[in-house]
Amino acid sequence: MVSERDLEDAANEVKEFAKMGLLRKSVPAQASVLSKCPLLRELPQTQKAETERPTPKFEYLVQAIVDAVDEIELRGHRTDAAVLRALLGLVDPVRRANWALRQQEAARIQSVGRDHFRRNLQAPLLKAVAELLLFKSSEQDTGRDKIQERSLSAVATQDGLVPWMAKYIIDSMPREALLLEMSTATIGPIIEALSATNVSVKLLVANPYTVKSSWLQQRSRTTLLDRFGGAFVGYSNLEVRMYGVPPGLRGRLIGDWLSLGWYTHRDDTRLEAEDPNAALIWGHDNAMIHGHVESDSGAVLADWFRREFERLWRHRLTRLSPDVERTLGGHHNDAQTNDR
């Protein structure tokens, strides 16, 4: 249950973000605004970044705020959503405007003066965003009952799947695993469990240099370098390849269990449409299908996943294992692609 005090505090923290605007800032500026927002900083939506680095936390929280505004529109409050997008600097002509000009544009949409908007209408709108953020964080339906069913089931996100799969790996020590990921940034517990039990793993990750968004590119590269300096050290049963086509499917076939999901391409409306950095790719908050491979439907999907995984594993734009670390080190122009 969200207390009224927490709701008021979260609304004030959303206001801190709104005043600054959601455009990307310097790392010190990101760290500064996060330090002023202890409630939002600790939201599960933010913690999914699985790092203490300011930029991923900042970007994950921005996406959560944008998602909340989208949800307000989906619930039928189109004018409120339009006002919030102006206030947050998500639309022309106020993407790069200061706080006062964004307030003025928000007031114009509601046909009131800026002072009236600031004193009477702004707080309830920010409170609505905060309420959605806190509601999402307090949801307890992680789909744990569905996860344990042998038949295929759909879960809203991977939140419950990741710890469940990590425990399954430790308890059952499966013989092999196939992982198709973008960077492994949000599945740390699974990677650690596979490494600890020395499961034979084939891992496909996206080549960071094929991702348009500069922050996602850096996020992927840093995550993988951290893996090679941590969980992957001495992991003799691990083979990693790096695919060069756009991320689409994500999946994990670990022992007798299969999880399938998607990467979706989103528009970063903080930026101009022509800016390559406006092309975002997200997966951790998308729905997933999960089930046992011995169920009828599970067997069909497992066979299909194995086939598609092997196709991508042998793709001519997929880099072989010896080239992966060299590519991450920045020598991506002369790394060899798969010639099989």
Phi and psi in degrees as GROMACS dihedral restraints (atoms count N, CA, C in turn):
[ dihedral_restraints ]
;  ai    aj    ak    al  type     phi  dphi    fc
    3     4     5     6     1   -86.0    20    10
    4     5     6     7     1   125.6    20    10
    6     7     8     9     1   -78.1    20    10
    7     8     9    10     1   156.8    20    10
    9    10    11    12     1   -63.7    20    10
   10    11    12    13     1   -34.4    20    10
   12    13    14    15     1   -64.8    20    10
   13    14    15    16     1   -45.8    20    10
   15    16    17    18     1   -62.0    20    10
   16    17    18    19     1   -37.8    20    10
   18    19    20    21     1   -64.4    20    10
   19    20    21    22     1   -43.7    20    10
   21    22    23    24     1   -63.6    20    10
   22    23    24    25     1   -42.9    20    10
   24    25    26    27     1   -65.4    20    10
   25    26    27    28     1   -41.5    20    10
   27    28    29    30     1   -65.4    20    10
   28    29    30    31     1   -37.2    20    10
   30    31    32    33     1   -63.8    20    10
   31    32    33    34     1   -38.8    20    10
   33    34    35    36     1   -66.3    20    10
   34    35    36    37     1   -34.5    20    10
   36    37    38    39     1   -71.1    20    10
   37    38    39    40     1   -38.0    20    10
   39    40    41    42     1   -60.1    20    10
   40    41    42    43     1   -38.4    20    10
   42    43    44    45     1   -61.9    20    10
   43    44    45    46     1   -38.2    20    10
   45    46    47    48     1   -58.6    20    10
   46    47    48    49     1   -43.7    20    10
   48    49    50    51     1   -65.0    20    10
   49    50    51    52     1   -42.8    20    10
   51    52    53    54     1   -63.6    20    10
   52    53    54    55     1   -42.7    20    10
   54    55    56    57     1   -60.8    20    10
   55    56    57    58     1   -40.2    20    10
   57    58    59    60     1   -74.0    20    10
   58    59    60    61     1   -26.3    20    10
   60    61    62    63     1    85.1    20    10
   61    62    63    64     1   153.5    20    10
   63    64    65    66     1   -91.4    20    10
   64    65    66    67     1    -1.0    20    10
   66    67    68    69     1   -59.2    20    10
   67    68    69    70     1   149.2    20    10
   69    70    71    72     1   -60.4    20    10
   70    71    72    73     1   137.8    20    10
   72    73    74    75     1  -115.7    20    10
   73    74    75    76     1   177.2    20    10
   75    76    77    78     1   -65.5    20    10
   76    77    78    79     1   159.9    20    10
   78    79    80    81     1   -58.5    20    10
   79    80    81    82     1   -43.8    20    10
   81    82    83    84     1   -60.7    20    10
   82    83    84    85     1   -37.5    20    10
   84    85    86    87     1   -67.1    20    10
   85    86    87    88     1   -39.5    20    10
   87    88    89    90     1   -62.9    20    10
   88    89    90    91     1   -45.1    20    10
   90    91    92    93     1   -62.1    20    10
   91    92    93    94     1   -36.8    20    10
   93    94    95    96     1   -65.5    20    10
   94    95    96    97     1   -48.2    20    10
   96    97    98    99     1   -68.9    20    10
   97    98    99   100     1   -34.6    20    10
   99   100   101   102     1   -64.9    20    10
  100   101   102   103     1   -35.6    20    10
  102   103   104   105     1   -65.8    20    10
  103   104   105   106     1   -24.6    20    10
  105   106   107   108     1   -87.6    20    10
  106   107   108   109     1    -1.4    20    10
  108   109   110   111     1  -128.6    20    10
  109   110   111   112     1    66.4    20    10
  111   112   113   114     1   -61.7    20    10
  112   113   114   115     1   -35.1    20    10
  114   115   116   117     1   -68.3    20    10
  115   116   117   118     1   -50.6    20    10
  117   118   119   120     1   -66.8    20    10
  118   119   120   121     1   -33.0    20    10
  120   121   122   123     1   -64.0    20    10
  121   122   123   124     1   -29.3    20    10
  123   124   125   126     1   -99.4    20    10
  124   125   126   127     1     4.8    20    10
  126   127   128   129     1   -61.1    20    10
  127   128   129   130     1   145.8    20    10
  129   130   131   132     1   -54.6    20    10
  130   131   132   133     1   -35.2    20    10
  132   133   134   135     1   -59.7    20    10
  133   134   135   136     1   -34.4    20    10
  135   136   137   138     1   -82.2    20    10
  136   137   138   139     1   -38.3    20    10
  138   139   140   141     1   -67.2    20    10
  139   140   141   142     1   -18.9    20    10
  141   142   143   144     1   -62.1    20    10
  142   143   144   145     1   -15.6    20    10
  144   145   146   147     1   -63.1    20    10
  145   146   147   148     1   -21.6    20    10
  147   148   149   150     1    53.0    20    10
  148   149   150   151     1    39.4    20    10
  150   151   152   153     1  -160.1    20    10
  151   152   153   154     1   156.7    20    10
  153   154   155   156     1   -95.1    20    10
  154   155   156   157     1     0.1    20    10
  156   157   158   159     1   -64.9    20    10
  157   158   159   160     1   136.8    20    10
  159   160   161   162     1   -63.4    20    10
  160   161   162   163     1   -40.1    20    10
  162   163   164   165     1   -62.1    20    10
  163   164   165   166     1   -50.0    20    10
  165   166   167   168     1   -59.9    20    10
  166   167   168   169     1   -41.7    20    10
  168   169   170   171     1   -61.3    20    10
  169   170   171   172     1   -44.2    20    10
  171   172   173   174     1   -60.1    20    10
  172   173   174   175     1   -47.4    20    10
  174   175   176   177     1   -67.5    20    10
  175   176   177   178     1   -39.2    20    10
  177   178   179   180     1   -65.8    20    10
  178   179   180   181     1   -38.1    20    10
  180   181   182   183     1   -70.4    20    10
  181   182   183   184     1   -40.0    20    10
  183   184   185   186     1   -57.9    20    10
  184   185   186   187     1   -45.5    20    10
  186   187   188   189     1   -62.2    20    10
  187   188   189   190     1   -38.0    20    10
  189   190   191   192     1   -63.8    20    10
  190   191   192   193     1   -39.6    20    10
  192   193   194   195     1   -66.1    20    10
  193   194   195   196     1   -44.4    20    10
  195   196   197   198     1   -61.5    20    10
  196   197   198   199     1   -41.9    20    10
  198   199   200   201     1   -60.6    20    10
  199   200   201   202     1   -39.9    20    10
  201   202   203   204     1   -64.2    20    10
  202   203   204   205     1   -40.2    20    10
  204   205   206   207     1   -65.2    20    10
  205   206   207   208     1   -41.1    20    10
  207   208   209   210     1   -60.3    20    10
  208   209   210   211     1   -39.8    20    10
  210   211   212   213     1   -65.0    20    10
  211   212   213   214     1   -38.6    20    10
  213   214   215   216     1   -60.3    20    10
  214   215   216   217     1   -41.3    20    10
  216   217   218   219     1   -66.5    20    10
  217   218   219   220     1   -42.8    20    10
  219   220   221   222     1   -61.5    20    10
  220   221   222   223     1   -25.9    20    10
  222   223   224   225     1   -83.7    20    10
  223   224   225   226     1     4.8    20    10
  225   226   227   228     1   100.3    20    10
  226   227   228   229     1     2.0    20    10
  228   229   230   231     1   -98.5    20    10
  229   230   231   232     1    69.0    20    10
  231   232   233   234     1   -66.8    20    10
  232   233   234   235     1   -40.2    20    10
  234   235   236   237     1   -65.7    20    10
  235   236   237   238     1   -43.9    20    10
  237   238   239   240     1   -58.8    20    10
  238   239   240   241     1   -42.0    20    10
  240   241   242   243     1   -64.5    20    10
  241   242   243   244     1   -41.1    20    10
  243   244   245   246     1   -63.8    20    10
  244   245   246   247     1   -40.7    20    10
  246   247   248   249     1   -64.1    20    10
  247   248   249   250     1   -44.2    20    10
  249   250   251   252     1   -64.3    20    10
  250   251   252   253     1   -38.5    20    10
  252   253   254   255     1   -65.7    20    10
  253   254   255   256     1   -36.5    20    10
  255   256   257   258     1   -67.1    20    10
  256   257   258   259     1   -43.6    20    10
  258   259   260   261     1   -62.6    20    10
  259   260   261   262     1   -34.9    20    10
  261   262   263   264     1   -88.9    20    10
  262   263   264   265     1    -5.0    20    10
  264   265   266   267     1    76.1    20    10
  265   266   267   268     1    37.6    20    10
  267   268   269   270     1  -100.6    20    10
  268   269   270   271     1     1.4    20    10
  270   271   272   273     1  -138.0    20    10
  271   272   273   274     1   158.7    20    10
  273   274   275   276     1   -71.1    20    10
  274   275   276   277     1   148.7    20    10
  276   277   278   279     1   -98.1    20    10
  277   278   279   280     1    24.7    20    10
  279   280   281   282     1  -116.1    20    10
  280   281   282   283     1    18.5    20    10
  282   283   284   285     1   -57.7    20    10
  283   284   285   286     1   -39.4    20    10
  285   286   287   288     1  -111.4    20    10
  286   287   288   289     1    17.0    20    10
  288   289   290   291     1   -80.6    20    10
  289   290   291   292     1   159.0    20    10
  291   292   293   294     1   -78.1    20    10
  292   293   294   295     1   175.4    20    10
  294   295   296   297     1   -59.3    20    10
  295   296   297   298     1   -43.3    20    10
  297   298   299   300     1   -63.9    20    10
  298   299   300   301     1   -42.3    20    10
  300   301   302   303     1   -69.1    20    10
  301   302   303   304     1   -33.8    20    10
  303   304   305   306     1   -70.3    20    10
  304   305   306   307     1   -37.3    20    10
  306   307   308   309     1   -61.8    20    10
  307   308   309   310     1   -40.5    20    10
  309   310   311   312     1   -63.5    20    10
  310   311   312   313     1   -41.9    20    10
  312   313   314   315     1   -67.0    20    10
  313   314   315   316     1   -40.0    20    10
  315   316   317   318     1   -62.0    20    10
  316   317   318   319     1   -40.8    20    10
  318   319   320   321     1   -65.3    20    10
  319   320   321   322     1   -39.3    20    10
  321   322   323   324     1   -60.1    20    10
  322   323   324   325     1   -41.5    20    10
  324   325   326   327     1   -61.3    20    10
  325   326   327   328     1   -35.1    20    10
  327   328   329   330     1   -93.1    20    10
  328   329   330   331     1     5.3    20    10
  330   331   332   333     1    58.8    20    10
  331   332   333   334     1    42.5    20    10
  333   334   335   336     1  -133.1    20    10
  334   335   336   337     1   169.6    20    10
  336   337   338   339     1   -77.3    20    10
  337   338   339   340     1   159.0    20    10
  339   340   341   342     1   -61.0    20    10
  340   341   342   343     1   -42.1    20    10
  342   343   344   345     1   -63.6    20    10
  343   344   345   346     1   -41.9    20    10
  345   346   347   348     1   -63.0    20    10
  346   347   348   349     1   -43.9    20    10
  348   349   350   351     1   -61.7    20    10
  349   350   351   352     1   -47.0    20    10
  351   352   353   354     1   -63.0    20    10
  352   353   354   355     1   -37.5    20    10
  354   355   356   357     1   -86.1    20    10
  355   356   357   358     1   -28.9    20    10
  357   358   359   360     1  -120.0    20    10
  358   359   360   361     1   -27.7    20    10
  360   361   362   363     1  -112.3    20    10
  361   362   363   364     1   -26.3    20    10
  363   364   365   366     1   -65.4    20    10
  364   365   366   367     1   -48.1    20    10
  366   367   368   369     1   -60.0    20    10
  367   368   369   370     1   -46.2    20    10
  369   370   371   372     1   -61.4    20    10
  370   371   372   373     1   -34.1    20    10
  372   373   374   375     1   -67.6    20    10
  373   374   375   376     1   -45.4    20    10
  375   376   377   378     1   -65.9    20    10
  376   377   378   379     1   -33.1    20    10
  378   379   380   381     1   -67.1    20    10
  379   380   381   382     1   -35.0    20    10
  381   382   383   384     1   -64.2    20    10
  382   383   384   385     1   -39.9    20    10
  384   385   386   387     1   -64.8    20    10
  385   386   387   388     1   -46.5    20    10
  387   388   389   390     1   -60.1    20    10
  388   389   390   391     1   -40.0    20    10
  390   391   392   393     1   -62.2    20    10
  391   392   393   394     1   -41.8    20    10
  393   394   395   396     1   -66.7    20    10
  394   395   396   397     1   -39.9    20    10
  396   397   398   399     1   -62.2    20    10
  397   398   399   400     1   -45.4    20    10
  399   400   401   402     1   -71.4    20    10
  400   401   402   403     1   -34.1    20    10
  402   403   404   405     1   -64.3    20    10
  403   404   405   406     1   -43.1    20    10
  405   406   407   408     1   -61.6    20    10
  406   407   408   409     1   -38.4    20    10
  408   409   410   411     1   -72.1    20    10
  409   410   411   412     1   -24.5    20    10
  411   412   413   414     1   -96.5    20    10
  412   413   414   415     1    -2.8    20    10
  414   415   416   417     1   -62.7    20    10
  415   416   417   418     1   130.9    20    10
  417   418   419   420     1  -100.5    20    10
  418   419   420   421     1    -7.1    20    10
  420   421   422   423     1   -80.0    20    10
  421   422   423   424     1    84.4    20    10
  423   424   425   426     1   -89.8    20    10
  424   425   426   427     1     0.5    20    10
  426   427   428   429     1    77.2    20    10
  427   428   429   430     1    23.9    20    10
  429   430   431   432     1   -62.1    20    10
  430   431   432   433     1   -37.7    20    10
  432   433   434   435     1   -63.8    20    10
  433   434   435   436     1   -41.9    20    10
  435   436   437   438     1   -65.8    20    10
  436   437   438   439     1   -36.9    20    10
  438   439   440   441     1   -58.6    20    10
  439   440   441   442     1   -35.6    20    10
  441   442   443   444     1   -85.3    20    10
  442   443   444   445     1    -7.2    20    10
  444   445   446   447     1   -73.2    20    10
  445   446   447   448     1   142.9    20    10
  447   448   449   450     1   -76.0    20    10
  448   449   450   451     1   -27.6    20    10
  450   451   452   453     1   -75.8    20    10
  451   452   453   454     1   160.5    20    10
  453   454   455   456     1   -66.2    20    10
  454   455   456   457     1   141.3    20    10
  456   457   458   459     1  -144.9    20    10
  457   458   459   460     1   160.1    20    10
  459   460   461   462     1  -107.1    20    10
  460   461   462   463     1   137.9    20    10
  462   463   464   465     1  -122.6    20    10
  463   464   465   466     1   151.7    20    10
  465   466   467   468     1   -65.4    20    10
  466   467   468   469     1   -39.4    20    10
  468   469   470   471     1  -145.8    20    10
  469   470   471   472     1   178.9    20    10
  471   472   473   474     1   -85.0    20    10
  472   473   474   475     1     4.7    20    10
  474   475   476   477     1   -53.8    20    10
  475   476   477   478     1   -46.9    20    10
  477   478   479   480     1   -80.7    20    10
  478   479   480   481     1   -25.8    20    10
  480   481   482   483     1   -68.8    20    10
  481   482   483   484     1   -40.9    20    10
  483   484   485   486     1   -62.1    20    10
  484   485   486   487     1   -53.2    20    10
  486   487   488   489     1   -65.5    20    10
  487   488   489   490     1   -34.1    20    10
  489   490   491   492     1   -64.4    20    10
  490   491   492   493     1   -44.6    20    10
  492   493   494   495     1   -67.0    20    10
  493   494   495   496     1   -37.6    20    10
  495   496   497   498     1   -61.3    20    10
  496   497   498   499     1   -41.7    20    10
  498   499   500   501     1   -67.0    20    10
  499   500   501   502     1   -40.4    20    10
  501   502   503   504     1   -58.9    20    10
  502   503   504   505     1   -42.7    20    10
  504   505   506   507     1   -61.8    20    10
  505   506   507   508     1   -47.3    20    10
  507   508   509   510     1   -63.9    20    10
  508   509   510   511     1   -43.2    20    10
  510   511   512   513     1   -74.0    20    10
  511   512   513   514     1   -38.5    20    10
  513   514   515   516     1  -104.2    20    10
  514   515   516   517     1   -18.2    20    10
  516   517   518   519     1    46.2    20    10
  517   518   519   520     1    63.7    20    10
  519   520   521   522     1   -59.8    20    10
  520   521   522   523     1   158.4    20    10
  522   523   524   525     1   -74.7    20    10
  523   524   525   526     1   -38.2    20    10
  525   526   527   528     1  -150.3    20    10
  526   527   528   529     1   165.4    20    10
  528   529   530   531     1  -150.2    20    10
  529   530   531   532     1   143.6    20    10
  531   532   533   534     1  -117.1    20    10
  532   533   534   535     1   124.9    20    10
  534   535   536   537     1  -123.3    20    10
  535   536   537   538     1   126.7    20    10
  537   538   539   540     1  -117.7    20    10
  538   539   540   541     1   106.2    20    10
  540   541   542   543     1  -132.2    20    10
  541   542   543   544     1   169.9    20    10
  543   544   545   546     1   -85.9    20    10
  544   545   546   547     1   -45.9    20    10
  546   547   548   549     1  -148.9    20    10
  547   548   549   550     1   -10.3    20    10
  549   550   551   552     1    72.6    20    10
  550   551   552   553     1    12.0    20    10
  552   553   554   555     1   -61.4    20    10
  553   554   555   556     1   -30.7    20    10
  555   556   557   558     1  -111.0    20    10
  556   557   558   559     1    14.7    20    10
  558   559   560   561     1  -124.6    20    10
  559   560   561   562     1    35.1    20    10
  561   562   563   564     1   -50.7    20    10
  562   563   564   565     1   -46.3    20    10
  564   565   566   567     1   -59.9    20    10
  565   566   567   568     1   -35.7    20    10
  567   568   569   570     1   -67.2    20    10
  568   569   570   571     1   -45.6    20    10
  570   571   572   573     1   -60.2    20    10
  571   572   573   574     1   -45.2    20    10
  573   574   575   576     1   -63.4    20    10
  574   575   576   577     1   -40.4    20    10
  576   577   578   579     1   -67.4    20    10
  577   578   579   580     1   -41.4    20    10
  579   580   581   582     1   -62.6    20    10
  580   581   582   583     1   -42.4    20    10
  582   583   584   585     1   -65.2    20    10
  583   584   585   586     1   -42.0    20    10
  585   586   587   588     1   -65.2    20    10
  586   587   588   589     1   -31.2    20    10
  588   589   590   591     1  -100.9    20    10
  589   590   591   592     1     0.1    20    10
  591   592   593   594     1    56.2    20    10
  592   593   594   595     1    38.9    20    10
  594   595   596   597     1   -65.9    20    10
  595   596   597   598     1   143.8    20    10
  597   598   599   600     1   -72.3    20    10
  598   599   600   601     1   115.9    20    10
  600   601   602   603     1  -124.0    20    10
  601   602   603   604     1   135.2    20    10
  603   604   605   606     1  -111.9    20    10
  604   605   606   607     1   119.1    20    10
  606   607   608   609     1  -118.1    20    10
  607   608   609   610     1   125.5    20    10
  609   610   611   612     1  -109.2    20    10
  610   611   612   613     1   124.3    20    10
  612   613   614   615     1  -127.1    20    10
  613   614   615   616     1   159.0    20    10
  615   616   617   618     1   -75.1    20    10
  616   617   618   619     1   143.2    20    10
  618   619   620   621     1   -69.1    20    10
  619   620   621   622     1   116.2    20    10
  621   622   623   624     1   -56.5    20    10
  622   623   624   625     1   -29.7    20    10
  624   625   626   627     1   -76.3    20    10
  625   626   627   628     1    -5.5    20    10
  627   628   629   630     1   -95.8    20    10
  628   629   630   631     1    -4.8    20    10
  630   631   632   633     1   -87.0    20    10
  631   632   633   634     1   129.9    20    10
  633   634   635   636     1   -71.3    20    10
  634   635   636   637     1   -43.2    20    10
  636   637   638   639     1   -66.7    20    10
  637   638   639   640     1   125.2    20    10
  639   640   641   642     1   -65.8    20    10
  640   641   642   643     1   -36.0    20    10
  642   643   644   645     1   -74.1    20    10
  643   644   645   646     1   -35.5    20    10
  645   646   647   648     1   -68.4    20    10
  646   647   648   649     1   -37.7    20    10
  648   649   650   651     1   -59.7    20    10
  649   650   651   652     1   -48.3    20    10
  651   652   653   654     1   -66.7    20    10
  652   653   654   655     1   -38.4    20    10
  654   655   656   657     1   -60.7    20    10
  655   656   657   658     1   -47.1    20    10
  657   658   659   660     1   -63.9    20    10
  658   659   660   661     1   -46.4    20    10
  660   661   662   663     1   -62.3    20    10
  661   662   663   664     1   -45.9    20    10
  663   664   665   666     1   -64.1    20    10
  664   665   666   667     1   -42.3    20    10
  666   667   668   669     1   -58.9    20    10
  667   668   669   670     1   -48.0    20    10
  669   670   671   672     1   -68.0    20    10
  670   671   672   673     1   -38.8    20    10
  672   673   674   675     1   -62.0    20    10
  673   674   675   676     1   -38.7    20    10
  675   676   677   678     1   -63.4    20    10
  676   677   678   679     1   -39.5    20    10
  678   679   680   681     1   -63.8    20    10
  679   680   681   682     1   -45.3    20    10
  681   682   683   684     1   -67.4    20    10
  682   683   684   685     1   -22.7    20    10
  684   685   686   687     1   -93.3    20    10
  685   686   687   688     1    -2.4    20    10
  687   688   689   690     1  -130.6    20    10
  688   689   690   691     1   -97.9    20    10
  690   691   692   693     1   -62.2    20    10
  691   692   693   694     1   -27.1    20    10
  693   694   695   696     1   -84.0    20    10
  694   695   696   697     1   -11.2    20    10
  696   697   698   699     1   -64.7    20    10
  697   698   699   700     1   124.8    20    10
  699   700   701   702     1    72.1    20    10
  700   701   702   703     1    11.7    20    10
  702   703   704   705     1   -87.2    20    10
  703   704   705   706     1    88.9    20    10
  705   706   707   708     1   -71.9    20    10
  706   707   708   709     1   -22.0    20    10
  708   709   710   711     1   -92.7    20    10
  709   710   711   712     1    14.9    20    10
  711   712   713   714     1  -109.0    20    10
  712   713   714   715     1   132.3    20    10
  714   715   716   717     1  -125.5    20    10
  715   716   717   718     1   126.4    20    10
  717   718   719   720     1  -116.1    20    10
  718   719   720   721     1   132.6    20    10
  720   721   722   723     1  -127.3    20    10
  721   722   723   724     1   159.2    20    10
  723   724   725   726     1  -124.3    20    10
  724   725   726   727     1   112.0    20    10
  726   727   728   729     1   -82.6    20    10
  727   728   729   730     1   151.8    20    10
  729   730   731   732     1  -112.4    20    10
  730   731   732   733     1     8.5    20    10
  732   733   734   735     1   -97.1    20    10
  733   734   735   736     1   162.3    20    10
  735   736   737   738     1   -61.4    20    10
  736   737   738   739     1   139.1    20    10
  738   739   740   741     1   -60.2    20    10
  739   740   741   742     1   136.9    20    10
  741   742   743   744     1  -140.2    20    10
  742   743   744   745     1   -67.7    20    10
  744   745   746   747     1   -88.2    20    10
  745   746   747   748     1   143.0    20    10
  747   748   749   750     1  -128.6    20    10
  748   749   750   751     1   140.2    20    10
  750   751   752   753     1  -162.7    20    10
  751   752   753   754     1   155.8    20    10
  753   754   755   756     1  -139.1    20    10
  754   755   756   757     1   118.0    20    10
  756   757   758   759     1  -111.7    20    10
  757   758   759   760     1   101.1    20    10
  759   760   761   762     1  -121.6    20    10
  760   761   762   763     1   110.8    20    10
  762   763   764   765     1    59.5    20    10
  763   764   765   766     1  -122.2    20    10
  765   766   767   768     1   -97.4    20    10
  766   767   768   769     1    10.2    20    10
  768   769   770   771     1  -122.3    20    10
  769   770   771   772     1   140.8    20    10
  771   772   773   774     1  -124.4    20    10
  772   773   774   775     1   133.1    20    10
  774   775   776   777     1  -126.1    20    10
  775   776   777   778     1   127.8    20    10
  777   778   779   780     1  -126.4    20    10
  778   779   780   781     1   141.2    20    10
  780   781   782   783     1  -153.0    20    10
  781   782   783   784     1  -163.8    20    10
  783   784   785   786     1  -139.0    20    10
  784   785   786   787     1   153.1    20    10
  786   787   788   789     1   -99.3    20    10
  787   788   789   790     1   131.5    20    10
  789   790   791   792     1  -115.4    20    10
  790   791   792   793     1   149.4    20    10
  792   793   794   795     1  -102.5    20    10
  793   794   795   796     1   121.5    20    10
  795   796   797   798     1  -118.7    20    10
  796   797   798   799     1   157.8    20    10
  798   799   800   801     1   -98.5    20    10
  799   800   801   802     1   117.8    20    10
  801   802   803   804     1   -82.1    20    10
  802   803   804   805     1    93.5    20    10
  804   805   806   807     1   -72.8    20    10
  805   806   807   808     1    -0.7    20    10
  807   808   809   810     1   -68.3    20    10
  808   809   810   811     1   -21.5    20    10
  810   811   812   813     1  -114.2    20    10
  811   812   813   814     1   163.2    20    10
  813   814   815   816     1   -65.5    20    10
  814   815   816   817     1   150.1    20    10
  816   817   818   819     1   -60.1    20    10
  817   818   819   820     1   -30.8    20    10
  819   820   821   822     1   -79.2    20    10
  820   821   822   823     1   -12.2    20    10
  822   823   824   825     1   -72.3    20    10
  823   824   825   826     1   122.7    20    10
  825   826   827   828     1   -56.1    20    10
  826   827   828   829     1   -28.6    20    10
  828   829   830   831     1   -70.8    20    10
  829   830   831   832     1   -10.2    20    10
  831   832   833   834     1   -76.7    20    10
  832   833   834   835     1   -11.9    20    10
  834   835   836   837     1   -88.0    20    10
  835   836   837   838     1    97.9    20    10
  837   838   839   840     1   -99.7    20    10
  838   839   840   841     1   150.4    20    10
  840   841   842   843     1  -126.0    20    10
  841   842   843   844     1   124.2    20    10
  843   844   845   846     1  -128.3    20    10
  844   845   846   847     1   147.5    20    10
  846   847   848   849     1  -142.7    20    10
  847   848   849   850     1   -31.6    20    10
  849   850   851   852     1   -64.2    20    10
  850   851   852   853     1   -24.7    20    10
  852   853   854   855     1  -105.1    20    10
  853   854   855   856     1    15.8    20    10
  855   856   857   858     1   -91.6    20    10
  856   857   858   859     1   158.6    20    10
  858   859   860   861     1   -64.9    20    10
  859   860   861   862     1   154.4    20    10
  861   862   863   864     1  -134.4    20    10
  862   863   864   865     1   153.0    20    10
  864   865   866   867     1  -105.8    20    10
  865   866   867   868     1   133.9    20    10
  867   868   869   870     1  -139.7    20    10
  868   869   870   871     1   141.8    20    10
  870   871   872   873     1   179.7    20    10
  871   872   873   874     1   176.3    20    10
  873   874   875   876     1   -84.6    20    10
  874   875   876   877     1   140.8    20    10
  876   877   878   879     1   -73.2    20    10
  877   878   879   880     1   -11.0    20    10
  879   880   881   882     1   -89.3    20    10
  880   881   882   883     1    -7.1    20    10
  882   883   884   885     1   -73.3    20    10
  883   884   885   886     1   157.0    20    10
  885   886   887   888     1   -57.8    20    10
  886   887   888   889     1   -51.2    20    10
  888   889   890   891     1   -69.9    20    10
  889   890   891   892     1   -35.7    20    10
  891   892   893   894     1   -62.6    20    10
  892   893   894   895     1   -38.6    20    10
  894   895   896   897     1   -65.1    20    10
  895   896   897   898     1   -40.6    20    10
  897   898   899   900     1   -61.8    20    10
  898   899   900   901     1   -48.3    20    10
  900   901   902   903     1   -69.3    20    10
  901   902   903   904     1   -35.5    20    10
  903   904   905   906     1   -64.5    20    10
  904   905   906   907     1   -43.3    20    10
  906   907   908   909     1   -62.1    20    10
  907   908   909   910     1   -43.1    20    10
  909   910   911   912     1   -63.6    20    10
  910   911   912   913     1   -43.0    20    10
  912   913   914   915     1   -64.2    20    10
  913   914   915   916     1   -42.5    20    10
  915   916   917   918     1   -59.0    20    10
  916   917   918   919     1   -42.5    20    10
  918   919   920   921     1   -64.0    20    10
  919   920   921   922     1   -48.0    20    10
  921   922   923   924     1   -68.3    20    10
  922   923   924   925     1   -35.2    20    10
  924   925   926   927     1   -61.4    20    10
  925   926   927   928     1   -46.9    20    10
  927   928   929   930     1   -66.0    20    10
  928   929   930   931     1   -34.7    20    10
  930   931   932   933     1   -62.5    20    10
  931   932   933   934     1   -43.4    20    10
  933   934   935   936     1   -72.6    20    10
  934   935   936   937     1   -34.9    20    10
  936   937   938   939     1   -59.1    20    10
  937   938   939   940     1   -35.9    20    10
  939   940   941   942     1   -99.8    20    10
  940   941   942   943     1     3.8    20    10
  942   943   944   945     1   -58.4    20    10
  943   944   945   946     1   144.3    20    10
  945   946   947   948     1   -65.9    20    10
  946   947   948   949     1   -19.8    20    10
  948   949   950   951     1   -95.5    20    10
  949   950   951   952     1     5.6    20    10
  951   952   953   954     1   -91.1    20    10
  952   953   954   955     1   129.5    20    10
  954   955   956   957     1   -84.6    20    10
  955   956   957   958     1   139.7    20    10
  957   958   959   960     1   -74.6    20    10
  958   959   960   961     1   162.3    20    10
  960   961   962   963     1   -52.8    20    10
  961   962   963   964     1   -45.4    20    10
  963   964   965   966     1   -61.0    20    10
  964   965   966   967     1   -21.6    20    10
  966   967   968   969     1   -91.0    20    10
  967   968   969   970     1   -12.9    20    10
  969   970   971   972     1   -64.0    20    10
  970   971   972   973     1   -52.5    20    10
  972   973   974   975     1   -64.7    20    10
  973   974   975   976     1   -34.9    20    10
  975   976   977   978     1   -66.1    20    10
  976   977   978   979     1   -38.8    20    10
  978   979   980   981     1   -63.2    20    10
  979   980   981   982     1   -44.3    20    10
  981   982   983   984     1   -65.1    20    10
  982   983   984   985     1   -27.9    20    10
  984   985   986   987     1   -74.6    20    10
  985   986   987   988     1    -5.6    20    10
  987   988   989   990     1   109.8    20    10
  988   989   990   991     1    -3.3    20    10
  990   991   992   993     1   -93.8    20    10
  991   992   993   994     1    46.9    20    10
  993   994   995   996     1   -75.6    20    10
  994   995   996   997     1   -17.0    20    10
  996   997   998   999     1   -73.2    20    10
  997   998   999  1000     1   -30.3    20    10
  999  1000  1001  1002     1  -111.4    20    10
 1000  1001  1002  1003     1    11.9    20    10
 1002  1003  1004  1005     1   -72.0    20    10
 1003  1004  1005  1006     1   144.9    20    10
 1005  1006  1007  1008     1   -86.4    20    10
 1006  1007  1008  1009     1   143.6    20    10
 1008  1009  1010  1011     1   -95.6    20    10
 1009  1010  1011  1012     1   170.5    20    10
 1011  1012  1013  1014     1   -69.0    20    10
 1012  1013  1014  1015     1   126.3    20    10
 1014  1015  1016  1017     1  -106.0    20    10
 1015  1016  1017  1018     1    15.0    20    10
